[in-house]
Amino acid sequence: MLSVSELKVNLRLSGSAFPPVIFARGFASLVTQTYISSNPAQGLFLISPPLSNASLFPGVLPTPLGEFDYELKFPIAVMARPAEMDQLRKYNRLGQNELVDLIECDNLEGRDAFMRIEQWLDQLGI
């Protein structure tokens, strides 16, 4: 998995003069949210992020990782299957925030998911 420092380097090498819209899926959401905590972004799109950081230790994470508390200063969307979204609405701060666009999709790899992502970007004017 990509680290925050590697993400910074890759974004810098992209040559864009604008803050990025970052997409992440699953555990990569941890890296992107760590990056977002102290770096600019134009938007954040998470696909099936973990319910909480605490739920990943012990087991997935070698050490505890505090829950993210960055301010929602840019558009954020979370896409998940309906059952996952129910859990995110209960246990994840992004799933409980009215400023976050919650997008339910049965097939996260299918055409419908891609079209929903495109619609979200179009709404942002990106």
Secondary structure, 3 states (H helix, E strand, C coil): CCCHHHHHHHHHHCCCCCCCEEEEECCHHHHHHHHHCCCCCCEEEEECCCCCCHHHCCCCCCCCCCCCCCCCCCCEEEEECHHHHHHHHHHCCCCCCCCCEEEECCCCCCHHHHHHHHHHHHHHCC
